[in-house]
Amino acid sequence: MTTIDKLAWIYLKDKKILGARSKGKSVYYLPGGKREAGETDQEALIREIEEELSVVLTPETLKHLHTFQGQAHGKAEGVQVQLSCYTGQYTGNIKPSAEIEQVKWLRFQDKEECSETMRIVIDYLKEKGLI
């Protein structure tokens, strides 16, 4: 089994979660991405979020929430994605950048618009009463 290791930012507001849709993709994902050589989780997540959403995460507010694993969207059966998810505050105005075409505040009822692993995250957040 192949596992893709990624970092993701969970940002909640009014019982909704911020989702991002990349150009040419049909589903929403959690914003984030992969580490570059030598980067810590925090450094990689700050870089990825700035690239994708044009905001800067506040390092001292970043907290690991949970690590999720599920089928990687658009990949062969059995290819898993492992998402190390962090919460935290930011400065700036969220707007799509780089490969991101659209951002959307998603409710629990919108989870069918999301990648398989993001659905697992949404179910977890619902269970915790956060969305």
PAZAPA-4460 file (N, C-alpha, C; in steps of 0.05 Angstrom, whole numbers, plus 32768, in hexadecimal, padded with zeros to 4 digits):
% residues 131
    n_x    n_y    n_z   ca_x   ca_y   ca_z    c_x    c_y    c_z   seq   type   mol
   8011   7FE8   8000   8000   8000   8000   8012   8019   8000     1      M     A
   800A   802C   7FF0   8018   8046   7FEF   800A   805A   8000     2      T     A
   8019   806A   800E   800D   8080   801F   801A   809A   8017     3      T     A
   8009   80AE   8011   8012   80C9   800B   800F   80D9   8025     4      I     A
   8025   80E4   802E   8027   80F2   8048   8022   8110   8043     5      D     A
   800D   811B   804E   8006   8137   804A   8000   8145   8064     6      K     A
   8001   8160   8063   7FF9   8171   807A   7FE1   8180   8071     7      L     A
   7FCF   8186   8084   7FB7   8195   807D   7FB0   81A8   8093     8      A     A
   7FA3   81BE   808B   7F99   81D2   809E   7F7B   81D0   80A0     9      W     A
   7F72   81CD   80B9   7F55   81CC   80BE   7F4E   81E7   80CA    10      I     A
   7F3D   81F6   80BB   7F34   8210   80C5   7F16   8210   80C6    11      Y     A
   7F0B   8214   80DD   7EEE   8213   80E2   7EE3   822E   80E8    12      L     A
   7ECB   8234   80DD   7EBE   824D   80E3   7EA0   8248   80E1    13      K     A
   7E91   824F   80F5   7E73   824D   80F5   7E6B   8230   80EE    14      D     A
   7E78   821C   80FA   7E72   8200   80F5   7E76   81F7   80D8    15      K     A
   7E88   8205   80CA   7E8F   81FE   80AF   7EAD   81FB   80AE    16      K     A
   7EB6   81EB   809A   7ED3   81E6   8096   7EDC   81F2   807B    17      I     A
   7EF3   81FD   807B   7EFE   8209   8062   7F08   81F3   8050    18      L     A
   7EFE   81F2   8038   7F07   81DF   8024   7F13   81ED   800C    19      G     A
   7F25   81E0   7FFE   7F32   81EC   7FE6   7F2F   81D8   7FCF    20      A     A
   7F29   81E3   7FB8   7F28   81D2   7FA0   7F3D   81DB   7F8C    21      R     A
   7F4E   81C8   7F84   7F63   81CE   7F71   7F58   81D0   7F54    22      S     A
   7F66   81DF   7F44   7F5F   81E1   7F27   7F5D   81C6   7F1B    23      K     A
   7F47   81C1   7F0C   7F44   81A8   7EFE   7F39   8191   7F10    24      G     A
   7F35   8196   7F29   7F2A   8181   7F3C   7F0D   8186   7F41    25      K     A
   7EFF   8171   7F48   7EE2   8173   7F4C   7EDA   8172   7F6A    26      S     A
   7EED   816D   7F7C   7EE7   816B   7F98   7EF8   817F   7FA8    27      V     A
   7EEE   8184   7FC1   7EFD   8195   7FD3   7F0F   8184   7FE5    28      Y     A
   7F26   8190   7FEC   7F3A   8184   7FFD   7F3F   8197   8015    29      Y     A
   7F4D   818D   8029   7F57   819F   803D   7F6F   81AD   8032    30      L     A
   7F72   81C7   8036   7F8A   81D5   802D   7FA3   81C9   803B    31      P     A
   7FB9   81C8   802C   7FD2   81BE   8036   7FE2   81B0   8021    32      G     A
   7FF4   819F   8028   8005   8192   8014   801B   8181   8021    33      G     A
   802F   817C   8011   8045   816B   8019   805D   817C   8023    34      K     A
   806D   816F   8035   8085   817B   803F   809A   817C   8029    35      R     A
   80AB   8190   802A   80C4   8190   8019   80DA   8186   802B    36      E     A
   80F0   817D   801F   8107   8173   802E   810F   8186   8045    37      A     A
   8111   817B   805D   811B   818A   8073   8106   819B   8082    38      G     A
   80ED   819C   8077   80D9   81AC   8084   80CC   819E   809B    39      E     A
   80C5   81AD   80B0   80B4   81A2   80C6   8097   81A4   80BC    40      T     A
   8085   8196   80CB   8069   8198   80C4   8060   81B5   80C4    41      D     A
   8068   81C4   80D8   8060   81E0   80DA   806A   81F1   80C2    42      Q     A
   8083   81EE   80BC   808E   81FD   80A5   8080   81F6   808B    43      E     A
   807C   81DD   8086   806F   81D4   806E   8052   81DE   806C    44      A     A
   8044   81DC   8082   8028   81E5   8082   8026   8203   807D    45      L     A
   8037   8212   808B   8037   822F   8087   803C   8236   806A    46      I     A
   8050   8229   805E   8057   822E   8042   8040   8227   802F    47      R     A
   8035   820F   8033   8020   8206   8021   8007   8218   8023    48      E     A
   7FFF   821F   803B   7FE7   8230   803E   7FEB   824C   8032    49      I     A
   8003   8257   8035   8009   8271   8029   8008   826E   800A    50      E     A
   8013   8259   7FFF   8012   8254   7FE2   7FF5   8251   7FD8    51      E     A
   7FE5   8242   7FE7   7FCA   823B   7FDD   7FB5   8250   7FE3    52      E     A
   7FB7   825D   7FFA   7FA1   826E   8004   7FA9   828B   8009    53      L     A
   7FC3   8291   8004   7FCD   82AD   8007   7FCA   82B8   8024    54      S     A
   7FCB   82A6   8038   7FCB   82AF   8054   7FE2   82A3   8062    55      V     A
   7FEA   82AE   8078   8001   82A4   8088   7FF6   8299   80A2    56      V     A
   7FFB   827F   80A6   7FF3   8273   80C0   8005   827E   80D6    57      L     A
   7FF9   8281   80ED   8008   828B   8105   8014   8273   8113    58      T     A
   802F   8271   8112   803C   8258   811B   8035   8250   8138    59      P     A
   8034   8263   814A   802F   825C   8166   8013   8252   816B    60      E     A
   8000   8255   8158   7FE5   824B   815C   7FE0   8230   814F    61      T     A
   7FF4   8225   8141   7FF0   820C   8133   7FF1   81F5   8147    62      L     A
   7FDC   81E4   8146   7FD9   81CD   8157   7FD1   81B5   8147    63      K     A
   7FDE   819E   814C   7FD6   8185   813E   7FBB   817D   8149    64      H     A
   7FA8   8178   8138   7F8E   8170   8140   7F8B   8151   813F    65      L     A
   7F93   8146   8128   7F8F   8129   8124   7F9D   8121   810A    66      H     A
   7FA3   8108   8107   7FAD   80FE   80ED   7F99   80EA   80E2    67      T     A
   7F91   80EE   80C9   7F7D   80DE   80BC   7F89   80CF   80A5    68      F     A
   7F7D   80B9   809E   7F87   80AA   8087   7F6E   80A0   8077    69      Q     A
   7F71   80A1   805C   7F5B   8098   804B   7F65   8094   802F    70      G     A
   7F53   808B   801E   7F59   8087   8001   7F60   80A2   7FF5    71      Q     A
   7F76   80A3   7FE6   7F7F   80BB   7FD8   7F6D   80C0   7FC0    72      A     A
   7F60   80D7   7FBF   7F4E   80DE   7FA9   7F5C   80DE   7F8E    73      H     A
   7F50   80D0   7F7B   7F5B   80D0   7F60   7F73   80BD   7F5C    74      G     A
   7F7A   80AE   7F71   7F90   809B   7F6F   7F86   807F   7F6F    75      K     A
   7F97   806C   7F67   7F8F   8050   7F66   7F86   8046   7F81    76      A     A
   7F73   8033   7F81   7F69   8027   7F99   7F80   801D   7FAA    77      E     A
   7F80   8023   7FC4   7F95   801B   7FD6   7FAA   8031   7FDB    78      G     A
   7FAA   8046   7FCA   7FBD   805C   7FCF   7FAF   806E   7FE4    79      V     A
   7FBC   806F   7FFB   7FB1   807E   8012   7FBE   809A   8014    80      Q     A
   7FAF   80AC   8021   7FBB   80C6   8028   7FBA   80C7   8047    81      V     A
   7FD0   80CF   8052   7FD1   80D4   806F   7FD2   80F2   8073    82      Q     A
   7FBD   80FD   8081   7FBC   8119   8086   7FC1   8120   80A3    83      L     A
   7FD7   812D   80A8   7FDD   8138   80C3   7FD0   8153   80C3    84      S     A
   7FBB   8156   80D3   7FAA   816E   80D3   7FB0   8180   80EA    85      C     A
   7FB2   819A   80E4   7FB8   81AE   80F8   7FA3   81C4   80F7    86      Y     A
   7F9E   81CF   810E   7F8D   81E7   810F   7FA0   81FF   8115    87      T     A
   7F96   8217   8111   7FA6   822E   8117   7F9A   8247   810A    88      G     A
   7FA3   825E   8114   7F9A   8277   810A   7FAC   8281   80F4    89      Q     A
   7FA3   8297   80E7   7FB1   82A1   80D0   7FAE   82C0   80CE    90      Y     A
   7FC0   82CC   80BE   7FBD   82E8   80B8   7FBA   82EB   8099    91      T     A
   7FAA   82FF   8091   7FA6   8303   8074   7F89   82FD   806D    92      G     A
   7F84   82FD   8053   7F69   82F7   8049   7F6B   82DE   8038    93      N     A
   7F5A   82CA   803E   7F5A   82B1   802F   7F51   82B6   8013    94      I     A
   7F61   82AD   8000   7F59   82AE   7FE4   7F69   8299   7FD5    95      K     A
   7F5C   828C   7FC1   7F6A   8277   7FB2   7F83   8281   7FA4    96      P     A
   7F98   8271   7FA4   7FB1   8278   7F97   7FBE   825E   7F8D    97      S     A
   7FD2   8260   7F7D   7FE1   8249   7F72   7FCD   8236   7F64    98      A     A
   7FCD   821D   7F6C   7FBC   8209   7F5F   7F9F   8209   7F69    99      E     A
   7F99   821A   7F7D   7F7E   821A   7F88   7F6C   822C   7F77   100      I     A
   7F55   8220   7F6F   7F42   822F   7F5E   7F2C   823B   7F6F   101      E     A
   7F24   822D   7F85   7F0D   8237   7F95   7F11   822E   7FB2   102      Q     A
   7F08   823F   7FC4   7F06   8238   7FE0   7EE8   823A   7FE7   103      V     A
   7EE0   822A   7FFA   7EC4   8229   8002   7EC1   8221   801F   104      K     A
   7EAE   822D   802D   7EA8   8225   8048   7E94   820E   8045   105      W     A
   7E9B   81F7   804F   7E8B   81DF   804C   7E7E   81D7   8066   106      L     A
   7E64   81CF   8063   7E55   81C5   807A   7E57   81A6   807A   107      R     A
   7E4E   819A   808F   7E4D   817C   8090   7E3E   8171   8078   108      F     A
   7E28   817E   8071   7E17   8175   805A   7E26   8177   803F   109      Q     A
   7E3B   8186   803E   7E4A   8189   8025   7E60   8174   8021   110      D     A
   7E62   8161   8033   7E79   814F   8032   7E7B   813E   8018   111      K     A
   7E65   813A   800A   7E66   812B   7FF1   7E76   813A   7FDB   112      E     A
   7E7B   8154   7FE0   7E8B   8164   7FCD   7EA9   8162   7FD3   113      E     A
   7EB0   8152   7FE7   7ECB   8151   7FF1   7ED9   8136   7FEA   114      C     A
   7EF4   8137   7FEC   7F04   811E   7FE8   7EFC   810A   7FFE   115      S     A
   7F03   80F1   7FF8   7EFD   80DC   800B   7F09   80E1   8027   116      E     A
   7F22   80EA   8028   7F2F   80EE   8042   7F23   8107   8050   117      T     A
   7F1C   811B   8041   7F0F   8132   804D   7EF4   812B   8059   118      M     A
   7EE6   8118   804D   7ECD   810E   8059   7ED2   8101   8074   119      R     A
   7EE8   80F2   8077   7EEF   80E6   8090   7EF3   80FC   80A5   120      I     A
   7F01   8111   809D   7F07   8128   80AF   7EEC   8135   80B7   121      V     A
   7EDB   813A   80A4   7EC1   8146   80AA   7EB0   8135   80BD   122      I     A
   7EB0   811B   80B9   7EA2   8109   80CC   7EAD   810C   80E8   123      D     A
   7EC8   810D   80EA   7ED6   8110   8104   7ECD   812A   8111   124      Y     A
   7ECD   8140   8102   7EC6   815A   810D   7EA9   815B   8115   125      L     A
   7E98   814E   8106   7E7B   814C   810E   7E78   813D   8128   126      K     A
   7E87   8127   812A   7E85   8116   8143   7E8E   8127   815B   127      E     A
   7EA2   8139   8157   7EAC   814A   816D   7E9B   8163   8171   128      K     A
   7E86   8166   8161   7E74   817D   8164   7E80   8197   8159   129      G     A
   7E94   8195   8148   7EA2   81AD   813E   7E95   81B8   8124   130      L     A
   7E87   81A7   8116   7E78   81B0   80FE   7E5C   81A5   80FF   131      I     A
***
